[in-house]
Amino acid sequence: MTRLGESSMKVRELADKLELEVISGPFEKEINGVYIGDLLSNVMAKAAAGNLWITVHGHVNVVAVASLTQVAAVIVVEDFPIESAAVQKAQTNQVTILRTPLTAVDLLRKLIELGV
Protein backbone atom coordinates (compact mmCIF):
# COMPACT_ATOMS: atom_id res chain seq x y z
CA MET A 1 0.00 0.00 0.00
CA THR A 2 1.26 3.49 -0.83
CA ARG A 3 1.31 6.22 1.76
CA LEU A 4 -1.13 9.12 1.89
CA GLY A 5 -0.41 11.49 -0.98
CA GLU A 6 1.62 9.02 -3.07
CA SER A 7 -1.24 7.80 -5.23
CA SER A 8 -1.57 8.46 -8.93
CA MET A 9 -5.28 7.67 -8.86
CA LYS A 10 -7.63 9.80 -10.96
CA VAL A 11 -10.90 11.24 -9.71
CA ARG A 12 -13.01 8.98 -11.95
CA GLU A 13 -11.35 5.83 -10.57
CA LEU A 14 -11.87 7.01 -7.00
CA ALA A 15 -15.53 7.88 -7.62
CA ASP A 16 -16.10 4.42 -9.05
CA LYS A 17 -14.27 2.57 -6.26
CA LEU A 18 -16.06 4.43 -3.47
CA GLU A 19 -19.41 4.67 -5.27
CA LEU A 20 -19.47 8.44 -4.85
CA GLU A 21 -22.41 10.38 -6.23
CA VAL A 22 -21.28 12.49 -9.17
CA ILE A 23 -22.62 16.05 -9.08
CA SER A 24 -20.33 17.66 -11.68
CA GLY A 25 -17.15 16.85 -13.61
CA PRO A 26 -14.47 16.70 -15.18
CA PHE A 27 -13.00 13.54 -13.73
CA GLU A 28 -9.54 13.06 -15.22
CA LYS A 29 -7.51 15.04 -12.69
CA GLU A 30 -4.93 13.13 -10.70
CA ILE A 31 -5.23 13.11 -6.93
CA ASN A 32 -2.12 14.01 -4.94
CA GLY A 33 -3.43 14.30 -1.39
CA VAL A 34 -6.36 15.24 0.82
CA TYR A 35 -7.44 18.36 2.64
CA ILE A 36 -10.34 18.27 5.11
CA GLY A 37 -11.87 21.56 6.15
CA ASP A 38 -14.97 23.69 6.29
CA LEU A 39 -13.44 27.10 6.94
CA LEU A 40 -13.01 28.53 3.46
CA SER A 41 -10.12 30.82 4.36
CA ASN A 42 -8.14 27.83 5.68
CA VAL A 43 -8.87 25.86 2.52
CA MET A 44 -7.64 28.78 0.40
CA ALA A 45 -4.45 28.98 2.45
CA LYS A 46 -3.66 25.30 2.85
CA ALA A 47 -5.28 23.07 0.21
CA ALA A 48 -2.92 22.23 -2.64
CA ALA A 49 -3.66 21.86 -6.31
CA GLY A 50 -4.61 18.25 -6.96
CA ASN A 51 -5.90 17.59 -3.44
CA LEU A 52 -9.29 16.12 -2.68
CA TRP A 53 -11.16 18.64 -0.57
CA ILE A 54 -13.53 17.05 1.94
CA THR A 55 -16.22 19.35 3.36
CA VAL A 56 -19.84 19.58 4.48
CA HIS A 57 -20.44 22.74 2.44
CA GLY A 58 -22.38 22.70 -0.79
CA HIS A 59 -22.79 26.39 -1.55
CA VAL A 60 -21.53 28.47 -4.43
CA ASN A 61 -18.49 29.80 -2.52
CA VAL A 62 -17.12 26.25 -2.39
CA VAL A 63 -16.87 26.29 -6.18
CA ALA A 64 -14.98 29.58 -6.12
CA VAL A 65 -12.48 28.24 -3.57
CA ALA A 66 -12.12 24.94 -5.43
CA SER A 67 -11.42 26.81 -8.65
CA LEU A 68 -8.93 29.13 -6.95
CA THR A 69 -7.01 26.31 -5.25
CA GLN A 70 -7.29 23.95 -8.24
CA VAL A 71 -8.24 20.97 -6.10
CA ALA A 72 -8.85 17.74 -8.00
CA ALA A 73 -12.36 17.41 -6.56
CA VAL A 74 -14.64 18.52 -3.77
CA ILE A 75 -16.30 15.71 -1.83
CA VAL A 76 -19.34 16.74 0.18
CA VAL A 77 -19.79 14.31 3.08
CA GLU A 78 -22.81 13.19 5.11
CA ASP A 79 -25.11 13.75 2.12
CA PHE A 80 -25.22 17.47 2.86
CA PRO A 81 -27.26 19.37 0.26
CA ILE A 82 -25.57 21.07 -2.67
CA GLU A 83 -27.18 24.26 -3.95
CA SER A 84 -28.31 24.25 -7.57
CA ALA A 85 -26.39 27.51 -8.11
CA ALA A 86 -23.24 25.73 -6.93
CA VAL A 87 -23.83 22.88 -9.37
CA GLN A 88 -24.32 25.31 -12.25
CA LYS A 89 -21.19 27.26 -11.35
CA ALA A 90 -19.20 24.02 -10.97
CA GLN A 91 -20.26 22.89 -14.44
CA THR A 92 -19.35 26.28 -15.93
CA ASN A 93 -15.97 26.37 -14.18
CA GLN A 94 -15.06 22.70 -14.67
CA VAL A 95 -15.02 21.95 -10.93
CA THR A 96 -15.63 18.36 -9.87
CA ILE A 97 -18.09 17.86 -7.03
CA LEU A 98 -18.85 14.44 -5.57
CA ARG A 99 -21.05 13.47 -2.61
CA THR A 100 -21.18 10.60 -0.13
CA PRO A 101 -23.26 9.63 2.89
CA LEU A 102 -20.02 8.80 4.74
CA THR A 103 -18.64 11.02 7.47
CA ALA A 104 -15.32 12.75 6.82
CA VAL A 105 -13.58 10.29 9.15
CA ASP A 106 -15.04 7.22 7.46
CA LEU A 107 -14.23 8.62 4.02
CA LEU A 108 -10.65 9.32 5.09
CA ARG A 109 -10.30 5.73 6.35
CA LYS A 110 -11.38 4.46 2.93
CA LEU A 111 -9.00 6.85 1.17
CA ILE A 112 -6.11 5.60 3.30
CA GLU A 113 -7.05 1.99 2.50
CA LEU A 114 -6.89 2.90 -1.21
CA GLY A 115 -3.51 4.56 -0.75
CA VAL A 116 -4.71 8.03 -1.66
DSSP file (Angstrom, degrees, kcal/mol; ACC not computed):
  #  RESIDUE AA STRUCTURE BP1 BP2  ACC     N-H-->O    O-->H-N    N-H-->O    O-->H-N    TCO  KAPPA ALPHA  PHI   PSI    X-CA   Y-CA   Z-CA
    1    1 A M              0   0    0      0, 0.0     2,-0.1     0, 0.0   114,-0.1   0.000 360.0 360.0 360.0 137.7    0.0    0.0    0.0
    2    2 A T        -     0   0    0    112,-0.2     2,-0.1     1,-0.1     3,-0.1  -0.434 360.0-105.3 -81.5 162.5    1.3    3.5   -0.8
    3    3 A R    >   -     0   0    0      1,-0.2     3,-2.5    -2,-0.1     4,-0.2  -0.472  50.9 -71.0 -86.2 160.7    1.3    6.2    1.8
    4    4 A L  T 3  S+     0   0    0      1,-0.3    -1,-0.2    -2,-0.1   112,-0.1  -0.227 122.8  18.1 -49.9 127.8   -1.1    9.1    1.9
    5    5 A G  T 3  S+     0   0    0    111,-0.7    -1,-0.3    -3,-0.1   111,-0.1   0.373 100.3  94.3  91.2  -4.3   -0.4   11.5   -1.0
    6    6 A E    <   +     0   0    0     -3,-2.5    -2,-0.1   109,-0.3   110,-0.1   0.365  57.7 112.2-101.0   5.4    1.6    9.0   -3.1
    7    7 A S        -     0   0    0     -4,-0.2   109,-0.1   108,-0.2   108,-0.1  -0.375  51.4-161.1 -77.0 153.9   -1.2    7.8   -5.2
    8    8 A S        +     0   0    0     -2,-0.1     2,-0.1    22,-0.1    -1,-0.1  -0.035  45.8 140.6-116.4  27.6   -1.6    8.5   -8.9
    9    9 A M        -     0   0    0     22,-0.2    22,-2.9   106,-0.1     2,-0.2  -0.422  46.0-133.7 -71.8 143.4   -5.3    7.7   -8.9
   10   10 A K  B  >  -A   30   0A   0     20,-0.2     4,-2.1    -2,-0.1    20,-0.2  -0.631  21.8-111.6 -95.6 158.7   -7.6    9.8  -11.0
   11   11 A V  H  > S+     0   0    0     18,-2.1     4,-2.8     1,-0.2     5,-0.2   0.882 115.7  55.1 -56.9 -43.1  -10.9   11.2   -9.7
   12   12 A R  H  > S+     0   0    0     15,-2.3     4,-2.2     1,-0.2    -1,-0.2   0.920 108.3  48.4 -58.9 -44.9  -13.0    9.0  -12.0
   13   13 A E  H  > S+     0   0    0     14,-0.3     4,-2.6     1,-0.2    -1,-0.2   0.909 112.8  48.3 -62.2 -43.0  -11.4    5.8  -10.6
   14   14 A L  H  X S+     0   0    0     -4,-2.1     4,-2.5     2,-0.2    -2,-0.2   0.926 109.7  51.8 -63.6 -45.5  -11.9    7.0   -7.0
   15   15 A A  H  X>S+     0   0    0     -4,-2.8     5,-2.0     1,-0.2     4,-0.5   0.897 113.1  46.1 -59.3 -40.7  -15.5    7.9   -7.6
   16   16 A D  H ><5S+     0   0    0     -4,-2.2     3,-0.7    -5,-0.2    -2,-0.2   0.937 112.8  48.5 -66.9 -47.1  -16.1    4.4   -9.0
   17   17 A K  H 3<5S+     0   0    0     -4,-2.6    -2,-0.2     1,-0.2    -1,-0.2   0.858 120.8  35.6 -64.3 -36.0  -14.3    2.6   -6.3
   18   18 A L  H 3<5S-     0   0    0     -4,-2.5    -1,-0.2    -5,-0.2    -2,-0.2   0.369 104.9-125.0-100.6   4.6  -16.1    4.4   -3.5
   19   19 A E  T <<5 +     0   0    0     -3,-0.7     2,-0.2    -4,-0.5    -3,-0.2   0.915  44.0 179.9  51.9  49.2  -19.4    4.7   -5.3
   20   20 A L      < -     0   0    0     -5,-2.0     2,-0.4    -6,-0.2    80,-0.2  -0.563  32.6-111.5 -80.3 142.8  -19.5    8.4   -4.9
   21   21 A E  E     -B   99   0B   0     78,-2.9    78,-2.1    -2,-0.2     2,-0.6  -0.610  30.3-135.0 -73.7 128.8  -22.4   10.4   -6.2
   22   22 A V  E     +B   98   0B   0     -2,-0.4    76,-0.2    76,-0.2     3,-0.1  -0.774  33.5 165.2 -90.8 122.0  -21.3   12.5   -9.2
   23   23 A I  E     -     0   0B   0     74,-2.6     2,-0.3    -2,-0.6    75,-0.2   0.795  68.9 -11.5-100.9 -44.0  -22.6   16.0   -9.1
   24   24 A S  E    S-B   97   0B   0     73,-1.8    73,-1.2     2,-0.1    -1,-0.4  -0.983  76.4-148.8-154.7 158.9  -20.3   17.7  -11.7
   25   25 A G        +     0   0    0     -2,-0.3     2,-0.2    71,-0.2    70,-0.2  -0.606  57.3 140.6-121.5-178.2  -17.2   16.9  -13.6
   26   26 A P        -     0   0    0      0, 0.0    -2,-0.1     0, 0.0     3,-0.1   0.237  39.7-176.5 -83.9 173.3  -14.5   16.7  -15.2
   27   27 A F        +     0   0    0     -2,-0.2   -15,-2.3     1,-0.1   -14,-0.3   0.292  54.8  88.8-129.5   8.6  -13.0   13.5  -13.7
   28   28 A E        +     0   0    0    -17,-0.2     2,-0.1   -18,-0.1    -1,-0.1   0.405  55.7 117.5 -96.6   3.9   -9.5   13.1  -15.2
   29   29 A K        -     0   0    0     43,-0.2   -18,-2.1     1,-0.1     2,-0.3  -0.438  65.4-121.2 -70.9 144.5   -7.5   15.0  -12.7
   30   30 A E  B     -A   10   0A   0    -20,-0.2     2,-0.4    -2,-0.1   -20,-0.2  -0.636  20.8-129.5 -84.8 145.0   -4.9   13.1  -10.7
   31   31 A I        +     0   0    0    -22,-2.9   -22,-0.2    -2,-0.3    20,-0.2  -0.799  29.1 171.1 -96.5 131.2   -5.2   13.1   -6.9
   32   32 A N        -     0   0    0     18,-2.2     2,-0.3    -2,-0.4    19,-0.2   0.234  61.6 -32.5-124.7  14.2   -2.1   14.0   -4.9
   33   33 A G  E     -c   51   0B   0     17,-0.5    19,-2.3   -27,-0.0     2,-0.4  -0.959  61.3 -93.5 158.6-173.7   -3.4   14.3   -1.4
   34   34 A V  E     -c   52   0B   0     -2,-0.3     2,-0.4    17,-0.3    19,-0.2  -0.993  18.6-170.8-138.2 139.1   -6.4   15.2    0.8
   35   35 A Y  E     -c   53   0B   0     17,-3.2    19,-2.7    -2,-0.4     2,-0.5  -0.997   8.3-164.5-128.0 129.2   -7.4   18.4    2.6
   36   36 A I  E     +c   54   0B   0     -2,-0.4     2,-0.3    17,-0.2    19,-0.2  -0.956  33.1 120.8-113.4 123.4  -10.3   18.3    5.1
   37   37 A G        -     0   0    0     17,-2.3    -2,-0.1    -2,-0.5    19,-0.1  -0.912  43.3-163.2-178.0 150.9  -11.9   21.6    6.2
   38   38 A D  S    S+     0   0    0     -2,-0.3     2,-0.9    17,-0.1    -1,-0.1   0.487  71.3  92.6-116.4 -10.6  -15.0   23.7    6.3
   39   39 A L    >>  -     0   0    0      1,-0.2     4,-2.0     2,-0.0     3,-0.9  -0.786  65.9-153.7 -88.9 109.9  -13.4   27.1    6.9
   40   40 A L  H 3> S+     0   0    0     -2,-0.9     4,-2.5     1,-0.3     5,-0.2   0.819  90.2  56.3 -59.0 -36.1  -13.0   28.5    3.5
   41   41 A S  H 3> S+     0   0    0      1,-0.2     4,-1.6     2,-0.2    -1,-0.3   0.872 108.2  48.8 -65.3 -35.0  -10.1   30.8    4.4
   42   42 A N  H <> S+     0   0    0     -3,-0.9     4,-2.5     2,-0.2     5,-0.4   0.910 110.1  51.3 -67.9 -41.5   -8.1   27.8    5.7
   43   43 A V  H  X S+     0   0    0     -4,-2.0     4,-2.3     1,-0.2    -2,-0.2   0.928 109.6  50.3 -60.9 -44.4   -8.9   25.9    2.5
   44   44 A M  H  < S+     0   0    0     -4,-2.5    -1,-0.2     1,-0.2    -2,-0.2   0.871 117.0  41.3 -60.9 -36.3   -7.6   28.8    0.4
   45   45 A A  H  < S+     0   0    0     -4,-1.6    -1,-0.2    -5,-0.2    -2,-0.2   0.789 129.6  22.0 -81.8 -28.8   -4.4   29.0    2.5
   46   46 A K  H  < S+     0   0    0     -4,-2.5    -3,-0.2    -5,-0.1     2,-0.2   0.698  89.7  97.4-121.3 -22.9   -3.7   25.3    2.9
   47   47 A A     <  -     0   0    0     -4,-2.3     2,-0.3    -5,-0.4     6,-0.1  -0.495  62.0-143.3 -71.6 140.5   -5.3   23.1    0.2
   48   48 A A    >   -     0   0    0     -2,-0.2     3,-2.2     4,-0.1   -16,-0.1  -0.717  26.4 -89.1-103.6 153.5   -2.9   22.2   -2.6
   49   49 A A  T 3  S+     0   0    0     -2,-0.3    22,-0.3     1,-0.3    21,-0.2  -0.367 116.6  26.7 -55.8 134.1   -3.7   21.9   -6.3
   50   50 A G  T 3  S+     0   0    0     20,-2.0   -18,-2.2     1,-0.3   -17,-0.5   0.316  93.0 128.2  91.6  -8.5   -4.6   18.2   -7.0
   51   51 A N  E <   -c   33   0B   0     -3,-2.2    21,-2.2   -19,-0.2    22,-1.1  -0.397  62.9-120.6 -73.6 155.4   -5.9   17.6   -3.4
   52   52 A L  E     -cd  34  73B   0    -19,-2.3   -17,-3.2    20,-0.2     2,-0.6  -0.839  27.4-147.5 -84.6 134.9   -9.3   16.1   -2.7
   53   53 A W  E     -cd  35  74B   0     20,-2.8    22,-3.2    -2,-0.5     2,-0.5  -0.938   9.8-162.1-109.4 116.9  -11.2   18.6   -0.6
   54   54 A I  E     +cd  36  75B   0    -19,-2.7   -17,-2.3    -2,-0.6     2,-0.3  -0.863  27.3 142.3-101.2 127.2  -13.5   17.0    1.9
   55   55 A T  E     - d   0  76B   0     20,-2.2    22,-2.4    -2,-0.5   -17,-0.1  -0.943  55.4-130.9-153.4 168.4  -16.2   19.3    3.4
   56   56 A V  S    S+     0   0    0     -2,-0.3     2,-0.2    20,-0.2    20,-0.1   0.463  77.4 104.8 -99.8  -6.6  -19.8   19.6    4.5
   57   57 A H        +     0   0    0      1,-0.1    -2,-0.1    25,-0.0    25,-0.1  -0.512  36.6 170.9 -82.2 141.8  -20.4   22.7    2.4
   58   58 A G        +     0   0    0     -2,-0.2    25,-2.7    18,-0.1    28,-0.3  -0.019  39.8 117.0-135.3  31.1  -22.4   22.7   -0.8
   59   59 A H  S >> S-     0   0    0     23,-0.2     3,-1.5    27,-0.1     4,-0.7  -0.498  79.1 -97.9-100.9 172.1  -22.8   26.4   -1.6
   60   60 A V  H 3> S+     0   0    0      1,-0.3     4,-1.4     2,-0.2     3,-0.5   0.768 116.6  65.3 -62.5 -29.0  -21.5   28.5   -4.4
   61   61 A N  H 3> S+     0   0    0      1,-0.2     4,-2.3     2,-0.2    -1,-0.3   0.796  92.8  63.6 -65.5 -26.3  -18.5   29.8   -2.5
   62   62 A V  H <> S+     0   0    0     -3,-1.5     4,-2.8     1,-0.2    -1,-0.2   0.904 101.1  51.1 -61.3 -41.0  -17.1   26.3   -2.4
   63   63 A V  H  X S+     0   0    0     -4,-0.7     4,-2.4    -3,-0.5    -1,-0.2   0.908 108.7  51.0 -64.1 -41.6  -16.9   26.3   -6.2
   64   64 A A  H  X S+     0   0    0     -4,-1.4     4,-2.3     2,-0.2    -2,-0.2   0.928 113.5  44.4 -61.8 -44.9  -15.0   29.6   -6.1
   65   65 A V  H  X S+     0   0    0     -4,-2.3     4,-2.7     2,-0.2     5,-0.2   0.904 112.7  51.6 -67.2 -41.3  -12.5   28.2   -3.6
   66   66 A A  H  X>S+     0   0    0     -4,-2.8     4,-1.3     1,-0.2     5,-1.2   0.898 112.1  46.7 -61.8 -40.3  -12.1   24.9   -5.4
   67   67 A S  H  <5S+     0   0    0     -4,-2.4    -2,-0.2    -5,-0.2    -1,-0.2   0.914 113.2  48.9 -67.3 -43.2  -11.4   26.8   -8.6
   68   68 A L  H  <5S+     0   0    0     -4,-2.3    -2,-0.2     1,-0.2    -1,-0.2   0.906 118.3  38.4 -62.6 -44.2   -8.9   29.1   -7.0
   69   69 A T  H  <5S-     0   0    0     -4,-2.7    -1,-0.2    -5,-0.1    -2,-0.2   0.637 100.5-135.0 -84.7 -14.5   -7.0   26.3   -5.2
   70   70 A Q  T  <5 +     0   0    0     -4,-1.3   -20,-2.0    -5,-0.2    -3,-0.2   0.864  35.0 179.8  61.3  39.4   -7.3   24.0   -8.2
   71   71 A V      < -     0   0    0     -5,-1.2    25,-0.3   -22,-0.3   -19,-0.2  -0.318  36.3-123.3 -64.0 155.4   -8.2   21.0   -6.1
   72   72 A A  S    S-     0   0    0    -21,-2.2     2,-0.3     1,-0.3    24,-0.3   0.866  83.6 -19.8 -69.0 -36.4   -8.8   17.7   -8.0
   73   73 A A  E     -d   52   0B   0    -22,-1.1   -20,-2.8    22,-0.1     2,-0.5  -0.971  54.8-126.5-166.8 154.1  -12.4   17.4   -6.6
   74   74 A V  E     -de  53  97B   0     22,-2.6    24,-3.0    -2,-0.3     2,-0.6  -0.930  22.8-161.8-103.1 131.2  -14.6   18.5   -3.8
   75   75 A I  E     -de  54  98B   0    -22,-3.2   -20,-2.2    -2,-0.5     2,-0.6  -0.960   4.9-154.8-116.5 116.1  -16.3   15.7   -1.8
   76   76 A V  E     -de  55  99B   0     22,-3.0    24,-2.2    -2,-0.6     3,-0.4  -0.795  19.6-153.7 -89.9 121.3  -19.3   16.7    0.2
   77   77 A V    >   +     0   0    0    -22,-2.4     3,-1.7    -2,-0.6    26,-0.2  -0.402  64.1  29.9 -94.3 168.9  -19.8   14.3    3.1
   78   78 A E  T 3  S-     0   0    0     24,-2.6    -1,-0.2     1,-0.3    25,-0.1   0.705 118.3 -80.7  58.1  25.7  -22.8   13.2    5.1
   79   79 A D  T 3  S+     0   0    0     21,-2.7    -1,-0.3    -3,-0.4    -2,-0.1   0.787  72.9 177.3  53.6  30.8  -25.1   13.8    2.1
   80   80 A F    <   -     0   0    0     -3,-1.7    -1,-0.2    20,-0.3    -4,-0.1  -0.331  36.4 -96.3 -60.7 148.1  -25.2   17.5    2.9
   81   81 A P        -     0   0    0      0, 0.0     2,-0.5     0, 0.0    -1,-0.1  -0.292  30.1-147.4 -68.1 152.2  -27.3   19.4    0.3
   82   82 A I        -     0   0    0     -3,-0.1   -23,-0.2   -25,-0.1     5,-0.1  -0.988  22.1-120.4-121.8 122.0  -25.6   21.1   -2.7
   83   83 A E     >  -     0   0    0    -25,-2.7     4,-1.9    -2,-0.5     3,-0.3  -0.262  13.7-128.6 -62.5 144.1  -27.2   24.3   -3.9
   84   84 A S  H  > S+     0   0    0      1,-0.2     4,-2.5     2,-0.2     5,-0.2   0.858 111.1  57.2 -62.3 -34.7  -28.3   24.3   -7.6
   85   85 A A  H  > S+     0   0    0      1,-0.2     4,-2.3     2,-0.2    -1,-0.2   0.866 105.6  51.0 -63.3 -34.9  -26.4   27.5   -8.1
   86   86 A A  H  > S+     0   0    0     -3,-0.3     4,-2.5   -28,-0.3    -2,-0.2   0.898 109.3  50.1 -68.0 -40.4  -23.2   25.7   -6.9
   87   87 A V  H  X S+     0   0    0     -4,-1.9     4,-2.4     2,-0.2    -2,-0.2   0.934 111.8  47.9 -63.4 -45.7  -23.8   22.9   -9.4
   88   88 A Q  H  X S+     0   0    0     -4,-2.5     4,-2.2     1,-0.2    -2,-0.2   0.920 113.5  46.9 -61.6 -44.0  -24.3   25.3  -12.3
   89   89 A K  H  X S+     0   0    0     -4,-2.3     4,-2.4     1,-0.2    -1,-0.2   0.883 110.7  53.1 -66.4 -37.6  -21.2   27.3  -11.3
   90   90 A A  H  X>S+     0   0    0     -4,-2.5     5,-2.6     2,-0.2     4,-0.5   0.915 109.8  48.0 -62.9 -42.8  -19.2   24.0  -11.0
   91   91 A Q  H ><5S+     0   0    0     -4,-2.4     3,-0.7     1,-0.2    -2,-0.2   0.912 113.6  47.4 -64.6 -41.7  -20.3   22.9  -14.4
   92   92 A T  H 3<5S+     0   0    0     -4,-2.2    -2,-0.2     1,-0.2    -1,-0.2   0.879 118.7  40.3 -65.1 -38.7  -19.4   26.3  -15.9
   93   93 A N  H 3<5S-     0   0    0     -4,-2.4    -1,-0.2    -5,-0.2    -2,-0.2   0.296 109.8-117.0 -98.0   9.3  -16.0   26.4  -14.2
   94   94 A Q  T <<5 +     0   0    0     -3,-0.7     2,-0.5    -4,-0.5    -3,-0.2   0.904  59.0 155.4  58.6  43.9  -15.1   22.7  -14.7
   95   95 A V      < -     0   0    0     -5,-2.6     2,-0.5   -70,-0.2    -1,-0.2  -0.902  39.1-133.7-104.6 129.6  -15.0   22.0  -10.9
   96   96 A T        -     0   0    0     -2,-0.5   -22,-2.6   -24,-0.3     2,-0.4  -0.699  24.0-177.0 -85.8 126.9  -15.6   18.4   -9.9
   97   97 A I  E     +Be  24  74B   0    -73,-1.2   -74,-2.6    -2,-0.5   -73,-1.8  -0.994   3.4 175.8-125.1 130.3  -18.1   17.9   -7.0
   98   98 A L  E     -Be  22  75B   0    -24,-3.0   -22,-3.0    -2,-0.4     2,-0.3  -0.853  11.7-153.5-124.5 160.7  -18.9   14.4   -5.6
   99   99 A R  E     +Be  21  76B   0    -78,-2.1   -78,-2.9    -2,-0.3   -22,-0.2  -0.988  11.7 177.6-140.4 150.8  -21.1   13.5   -2.6
  100  100 A T        -     0   0    0    -24,-2.2   -21,-2.7    -2,-0.3   -20,-0.3  -0.988  35.0-133.8-146.1 151.0  -21.2   10.6   -0.1
  101  101 A P  S    S+     0   0    0      0, 0.0   -24,-0.1     0, 0.0    -1,-0.1   0.602  78.2 106.1 -78.0 -10.3  -23.3    9.6    2.9
  102  102 A L  S    S-     0   0    0      1,-0.1   -24,-2.6   -24,-0.1   -23,-0.2  -0.263  75.9-114.6 -66.5 152.8  -20.0    8.8    4.7
  103  103 A T     >  -     0   0    0    -26,-0.2     4,-2.5   -25,-0.1     5,-0.2  -0.390  33.0-105.0 -74.7 166.0  -18.6   11.0    7.5
  104  104 A A  H  > S+     0   0    0      1,-0.2     4,-2.5     2,-0.2     5,-0.2   0.896 122.1  50.9 -59.8 -40.1  -15.3   12.8    6.8
  105  105 A V  H  > S+     0   0    0      2,-0.2     4,-2.2     1,-0.2    -1,-0.2   0.932 111.3  45.9 -65.0 -46.5  -13.6   10.3    9.1
  106  106 A D  H  > S+     0   0    0      1,-0.2     4,-1.9     2,-0.2    -2,-0.2   0.889 113.2  50.3 -65.5 -38.3  -15.0    7.2    7.5
  107  107 A L  H  X S+     0   0    0     -4,-2.5     4,-2.4     2,-0.2    -2,-0.2   0.927 109.2  51.4 -63.9 -44.1  -14.2    8.6    4.0
  108  108 A L  H  X S+     0   0    0     -4,-2.5     4,-2.5     1,-0.2    -2,-0.2   0.900 106.7  54.4 -60.7 -40.5  -10.6    9.3    5.1
  109  109 A R  H  X S+     0   0    0     -4,-2.2     4,-2.3     1,-0.2    -1,-0.2   0.933 110.2  46.7 -56.8 -45.8  -10.3    5.7    6.3
  110  110 A K  H  X S+     0   0    0     -4,-1.9     4,-1.7     1,-0.2    -2,-0.2   0.887 110.5  52.4 -65.3 -38.6  -11.4    4.5    2.9
  111  111 A L  H  X>S+     0   0    0     -4,-2.4     5,-2.7     2,-0.2     4,-0.6   0.901 109.4  49.4 -63.8 -40.5   -9.0    6.8    1.2
  112  112 A I  H ><5S+     0   0    0     -4,-2.5     3,-1.1     1,-0.2    -2,-0.2   0.912 107.8  53.9 -64.4 -42.3   -6.1    5.6    3.3
  113  113 A E  H 3<5S+     0   0    0     -4,-2.3    -1,-0.2     1,-0.3    -2,-0.2   0.854 109.7  48.7 -59.1 -34.5   -7.1    2.0    2.5
  114  114 A L  H 3<5S-     0   0    0     -4,-1.7    -1,-0.3    -5,-0.1    -2,-0.2   0.574 117.1-115.9 -81.0  -9.7   -6.9    2.9   -1.2
  115  115 A G  T <<5       0   0    0     -3,-1.1  -109,-0.3    -4,-0.6    -3,-0.2   0.716 360.0 360.0  82.6  20.8   -3.5    4.6   -0.8
  116  116 A V      <       0   0    0     -5,-2.7  -111,-0.7    -6,-0.2    -4,-0.2   0.481 360.0 360.0 -79.4 360.0   -4.7    8.0   -1.7
